[in-house]
Amino acid sequence: MTSVAAFDPQDLRIRPMHADDLRLVERLSSSAFVDLEARLAPAGQEAPSGRSVQAAQVWIARTARFLDSDPSGCWVAEVGDAVVGFATSFRRETTWFLATYAVATPWQGRGVGKALLDAALQHSRGCVRGMLSASSDPRAARRYKLAGFDLHPQMTLSGTVDRTAVPELRNLRDGTAGDQEWMDSLDRGNRGAGRGRDHEFLRSVHRLRVIDHRTGRGYAYSNLDGVQLLAADNRRTAARLLWDALASVPPGRSTRVAHVTGANQWALETGMEAGLSVRLDGFLGLRGLKPPAPYLHHGALL
């Protein structure tokens, strides 16, 4: 393998991702995430330890679906015989989404990330909107801005839920495949595209709860780690869905509500009422879209 010190840009090869790459790029993604969190964490704060075995399996299964539905949006970067970065993206209707994007730490700042993003953006041709969720890495933020994305700061709420603050909740039920049509319609209003078969995957790995009532419609996917995705047609419905997800967390267990933009003050209000704390945590990148609300996007499926 070419050493970083001896790297010549002509040694870099950007090629389509293959199924054989999945386990390797998952490890690269997990490692790059841990390294980034360690760099950005305040002094004395312990870095995360990477994904669990189960989370890695979900990550691989989700990325395999991108390879199946959007092979032209999935790329890897090679130097010699080593994969040093990758990007996965997908299109739904007329919106393009960047799902995952990572470069091995020693190879960052050497043009690898730009080449990968340029390749993934080719898959956006003909799309009138774009959406991505970015870390706090300033180099990545600059790259997205130069690519034409408006950057909106995100916040994450975390902590232990104050059980005494949970209000009485009505008109909620478990969601089913029969709800998908109106859920897709809701997403078209929020992000310009329905999810289609992505709902099938989300239902297989997360708990789906919905409100389908004359006062409003909305849905939320969650697991023991917290809310993974939430969309509604009004703030009150969204807040009830969030409360329902928070109430489902086992007593004493820490939870998190990620991807809260300034357009979603209802989520901040709900989280703080529940006793959670807030911190800045990356950016939502948008092209041809206003910040969706009421909406908490999924990290990879947006």
BANULO-776020 format. One record per residue (C-alpha): z, x, y; chain; residue in one letter. Coordinates in Angstrom, 1 decimal. Example, Ala and Ser with C-alpha at 12.3 -4.5 7.8 and 13.67 -1.06 7.14 Angstrom:
! BANULO-776020
     zz     xx     yy chain res
    7.8   12.3   -4.5     A   A
    7.1   13.7   -1.1     A   S
***
This chain:
! BANULO-776020
     zz     xx     yy chain res
    0.0    0.0    0.0     A   M
   -0.8    1.2    3.5     A   T
    2.4    2.2    5.4     A   S
    3.2    0.6    8.7     A   V
    3.1    3.9   10.5     A   A
   -0.5    4.6    9.1     A   A
   -1.7    1.1    9.7     A   F
   -5.3    0.7   11.1     A   D
   -6.2   -2.8   12.3     A   P
   -9.4   -2.5   10.1     A   Q
   -7.1   -2.5    7.1     A   D
   -6.1   -6.0    7.8     A   L
   -7.7   -8.8    5.7     A   R
   -7.3  -12.5    6.3     A   I
   -8.2  -14.6    3.3     A   R
   -7.7  -18.1    1.9     A   P
   -4.4  -18.7    0.2     A   M
   -4.4  -19.3   -3.6     A   H
   -2.0  -21.0   -5.9     A   A
   -1.1  -17.6   -7.3     A   D
    0.3  -16.7   -3.8     A   D
    2.9  -19.5   -3.7     A   L
    5.9  -17.7   -5.0     A   R
    5.2  -14.6   -3.0     A   L
    4.7  -16.4    0.3     A   V
    7.9  -18.5   -0.3     A   E
    9.9  -15.3   -0.6     A   R
    8.2  -13.8    2.4     A   L
    9.0  -17.0    4.4     A   S
   12.6  -17.0    3.4     A   S
   13.0  -13.3    4.1     A   S
   11.3  -13.5    7.5     A   A
   13.5  -16.5    8.4     A   F
   16.7  -14.7    7.5     A   V
   15.6  -11.6    9.5     A   D
   14.8  -13.7   12.5     A   L
   18.1  -15.6   12.4     A   E
   19.9  -12.3   12.1     A   A
   18.1  -10.9   15.2     A   R
   18.7  -14.0   17.3     A   L
   22.3  -14.7   16.2     A   A
   25.1  -13.8   18.6     A   P
   27.0  -10.6   17.9     A   A
   29.5  -11.1   15.1     A   G
   27.8  -14.2   13.6     A   Q
   26.9  -14.0   10.0     A   E
   23.2  -14.3    9.1     A   A
   22.0  -17.0    6.6     A   P
   21.5  -16.0    3.0     A   S
   18.1  -17.5    2.4     A   G
   17.0  -20.6    0.5     A   R
   18.7  -22.0   -2.6     A   S
   16.7  -22.2   -5.8     A   V
   16.2  -25.9   -5.4     A   Q
   15.1  -25.5   -1.7     A   A
   12.6  -22.8   -2.8     A   A
   11.1  -25.1   -5.4     A   Q
   10.7  -27.9   -2.8     A   V
    9.1  -25.4   -0.4     A   W
    6.6  -24.3   -3.1     A   I
    5.8  -27.9   -4.2     A   A
    5.1  -28.9   -0.5     A   R
    2.9  -25.9    0.1     A   T
    1.0  -26.6   -3.1     A   A
    0.2  -30.0   -1.7     A   R
   -1.2  -28.4    1.4     A   F
   -3.4  -26.2   -0.8     A   L
   -4.7  -29.3   -2.5     A   D
   -5.2  -31.5    0.6     A   S
   -6.1  -28.8    3.2     A   D
   -7.3  -25.6    1.6     A   P
   -9.1  -24.6    4.8     A   S
   -5.9  -24.6    6.7     A   G
   -4.0  -22.2    4.4     A   C
   -4.3  -18.4    4.9     A   W
   -2.7  -15.1    3.9     A   V
   -2.8  -11.7    5.6     A   A
   -3.2   -8.6    3.3     A   E
   -2.9   -4.9    4.0     A   V
   -4.1   -3.0    1.0     A   G
   -2.8   -4.9   -2.0     A   D
    0.2   -6.4   -0.2     A   A
    0.6   -9.8    1.4     A   V
    2.2   -9.3    4.8     A   V
    1.9  -12.8    6.3     A   G
    0.7  -16.3    5.9     A   F
    0.0  -19.6    7.7     A   A
   -0.3  -23.1    6.3     A   T
   -1.7  -26.0    8.4     A   S
   -3.0  -29.5    7.7     A   F
   -4.9  -32.4    9.4     A   R
   -3.9  -36.0    9.3     A   R
   -6.5  -38.3   10.9     A   E
   -7.3  -36.6   14.3     A   T
   -4.1  -34.5   14.6     A   T
   -3.7  -30.9   13.4     A   W
   -0.2  -29.6   12.3     A   F
    1.0  -26.1   11.8     A   L
    3.3  -26.3    8.8     A   A
    4.6  -22.8    8.2     A   T
    3.8  -19.4    9.7     A   Y
    5.4  -16.1    9.0     A   A
    4.8  -12.3    9.1     A   V
    6.9   -9.8    7.3     A   A
    9.3   -8.1    9.8     A   T
    7.8   -4.6    9.6     A   P
    4.4   -5.9   10.4     A   W
    5.2   -8.0   13.4     A   Q
    3.8   -7.0   16.7     A   G
    0.7   -5.5   15.1     A   R
   -1.8   -8.3   15.5     A   G
   -1.2   -9.8   12.1     A   V
    0.3  -13.1   13.5     A   G
   -2.5  -13.6   16.0     A   K
   -5.2  -13.1   13.3     A   A
   -3.4  -15.6   11.0     A   L
   -3.0  -18.2   13.8     A   L
   -6.6  -17.9   14.8     A   D
   -7.7  -18.5   11.2     A   A
   -5.4  -21.6   10.9     A   A
   -6.6  -23.0   14.2     A   L
  -10.2  -23.1   12.8     A   Q
   -8.9  -26.0   10.7     A   H
   -8.1  -27.9   13.9     A   S
  -11.7  -28.2   15.1     A   R
  -12.5  -31.8   15.9     A   G
   -8.8  -32.7   16.3     A   C
   -7.8  -34.1   19.6     A   V
   -4.1  -33.4   19.2     A   R
   -1.9  -30.6   17.8     A   G
    1.7  -30.2   16.8     A   M
    4.0  -27.4   15.6     A   L
    7.7  -26.6   15.3     A   S
    8.5  -23.0   16.5     A   A
   11.5  -20.7   16.1     A   S
   13.1  -19.1   19.1     A   S
   11.1  -15.9   18.6     A   D
    9.7  -15.0   22.0     A   P
    6.6  -13.4   20.5     A   R
    5.7  -16.5   18.6     A   A
    6.4  -18.7   21.6     A   A
    4.0  -16.6   23.7     A   R
    1.3  -16.8   21.0     A   R
    1.6  -20.6   20.9     A   Y
    1.4  -21.0   24.6     A   K
   -1.7  -18.8   24.8     A   L
   -3.2  -21.0   22.1     A   A
   -2.9  -24.0   24.4     A   G
    0.4  -25.6   23.3     A   F
    3.0  -26.9   25.7     A   D
    6.4  -25.8   24.6     A   L
    9.4  -28.2   24.7     A   H
   12.9  -26.7   23.9     A   P
   14.6  -28.1   20.8     A   Q
   18.3  -28.6   20.1     A   M
   20.2  -28.8   16.9     A   T
   23.4  -30.8   16.5     A   L
   25.8  -29.7   13.7     A   S
   29.4  -30.1   12.5     A   G
   31.6  -32.5   10.6     A   T
   31.1  -36.2   11.3     A   V
   34.0  -38.1   12.8     A   D
   34.2  -41.0   10.4     A   R
   36.2  -43.1   12.8     A   T
   33.3  -43.1   15.2     A   A
   30.8  -44.7   12.8     A   V
   29.9  -48.2   14.1     A   P
   29.2  -51.3   12.0     A   E
   25.6  -51.0   10.8     A   L
   23.4  -53.9    9.8     A   R
   19.8  -54.7    8.8     A   N
   19.4  -51.3    6.9     A   L
   18.0  -51.0    3.4     A   R
   16.4  -48.4    1.1     A   D
   12.7  -47.9    1.8     A   G
    9.9  -48.3   -0.7     A   T
    6.2  -47.5   -1.0     A   A
    5.6  -51.0    0.3     A   G
    6.8  -49.9    3.8     A   D
    4.2  -47.2    4.2     A   Q
    1.6  -49.2    6.1     A   E
    3.9  -50.1    9.0     A   W
    5.5  -46.6    8.9     A   M
    2.1  -45.0    9.3     A   D
    1.4  -47.4   12.2     A   S
    4.7  -46.3   13.8     A   L
    3.7  -42.6   13.4     A   D
    0.3  -43.2   15.0     A   R
    2.1  -44.4   18.1     A   G
    4.5  -41.4   18.1     A   N
    2.3  -38.5   17.0     A   R
   -1.2  -39.8   16.9     A   G
   -1.5  -39.9   13.1     A   A
   -0.1  -41.6   10.1     A   G
    1.3  -39.5    7.2     A   R
   -0.6  -41.1    4.3     A   G
    0.3  -39.4    1.0     A   R
    2.9  -37.2    2.7     A   D
    5.3  -40.2    2.4     A   H
    5.0  -40.0   -1.4     A   E
    6.3  -36.4   -1.3     A   F
    9.0  -37.1    1.2     A   L
   10.3  -40.1   -0.9     A   R
   10.4  -37.8   -4.0     A   S
   12.8  -35.3   -2.4     A   V
   14.7  -37.3    0.3     A   H
   16.5  -40.6    0.7     A   R
   14.5  -43.1    2.7     A   L
   16.3  -45.7    4.7     A   R
   14.5  -48.3    6.9     A   V
   15.0  -51.0    9.5     A   I
   12.3  -53.7    9.5     A   D
   13.7  -56.4   11.7     A   H
   12.7  -58.6   14.6     A   R
   14.8  -56.3   16.9     A   T
   12.9  -53.2   15.9     A   G
   11.4  -51.0   13.1     A   R
   12.1  -47.5   12.1     A   G
   12.7  -45.1    9.1     A   Y
   14.7  -42.0    8.3     A   A
   14.5  -39.4    5.6     A   Y
   17.7  -37.5    4.9     A   S
   19.6  -35.5    2.3     A   N
   23.0  -33.8    2.0     A   L
   21.9  -31.2    4.5     A   D
   21.2  -33.8    7.2     A   G
   18.5  -35.8    8.7     A   V
   15.0  -34.5    7.9     A   Q
   12.8  -36.9    9.8     A   L
   13.3  -40.1   11.9     A   L
   11.0  -42.4   13.7     A   A
   11.5  -45.7   15.4     A   A
   10.0  -48.1   18.0     A   D
   13.1  -48.2   20.2     A   N
   16.2  -46.1   20.9     A   R
   18.7  -48.6   19.6     A   R
   17.0  -48.8   16.2     A   T
   16.7  -45.0   16.1     A   A
   20.4  -44.6   16.8     A   A
   21.4  -47.0   14.0     A   R
   19.2  -45.0   11.6     A   L
   20.8  -41.8   12.7     A   L
   24.3  -43.3   12.3     A   W
   23.4  -44.5    8.9     A   D
   22.3  -41.0    7.9     A   A
   25.5  -39.4    9.3     A   L
   27.7  -41.9    7.5     A   A
   26.1  -41.0    4.2     A   S
   27.3  -37.4    4.4     A   V
   30.3  -36.8    2.1     A   P
   33.6  -36.7    4.1     A   P
   34.4  -33.2    5.2     A   G
   30.9  -31.8    4.6     A   R
   29.1  -30.2    7.5     A   S
   25.7  -31.7    8.5     A   T
   23.0  -31.0   11.0     A   R
   20.5  -33.0   13.1     A   V
   17.6  -30.6   14.0     A   A
   14.5  -30.8   16.2     A   H
   16.1  -32.8   19.1     A   V
   13.9  -32.6   22.2     A   T
   14.9  -33.6   25.7     A   G
   12.9  -36.8   25.3     A   A
   15.4  -37.9   22.6     A   N
   18.6  -38.2   24.6     A   Q
   19.7  -41.1   22.3     A   W
   20.0  -38.5   19.5     A   A
   22.2  -36.2   21.6     A   L
   24.4  -39.2   22.6     A   E
   24.8  -40.3   19.0     A   T
   25.5  -36.8   17.7     A   G
   28.1  -36.1   20.3     A   M
   29.8  -39.5   19.6     A   E
   29.9  -38.4   16.0     A   A
   31.7  -35.2   17.0     A   G
   28.8  -32.8   16.5     A   L
   28.2  -29.7   18.7     A   S
   24.8  -28.8   20.2     A   V
   22.8  -25.6   20.6     A   R
   19.3  -24.6   21.6     A   L
   17.1  -24.0   18.6     A   D
   13.4  -23.2   19.1     A   G
   10.5  -25.2   20.5     A   F
    8.3  -28.2   19.7     A   L
    4.7  -27.2   20.5     A   G
    2.3  -30.0   21.5     A   L
   -1.4  -30.1   22.4     A   R
   -2.8  -33.4   23.7     A   G
    0.6  -35.2   23.1     A   L
    3.7  -36.1   25.0     A   K
    7.0  -35.3   23.2     A   P
    7.4  -38.1   20.6     A   P
   10.3  -40.5   21.1     A   A
   12.3  -42.0   19.6     A   P
   11.5  -39.3   17.0     A   Y
   13.1  -36.4   15.2     A   L
   10.2  -34.4   13.5     A   H
   10.2  -32.7   10.1     A   H
   10.2  -29.0   10.2     A   G
    7.0  -28.6    8.2     A   A
    5.4  -32.0    7.9     A   L
    6.1  -32.7   11.6     A   L
***
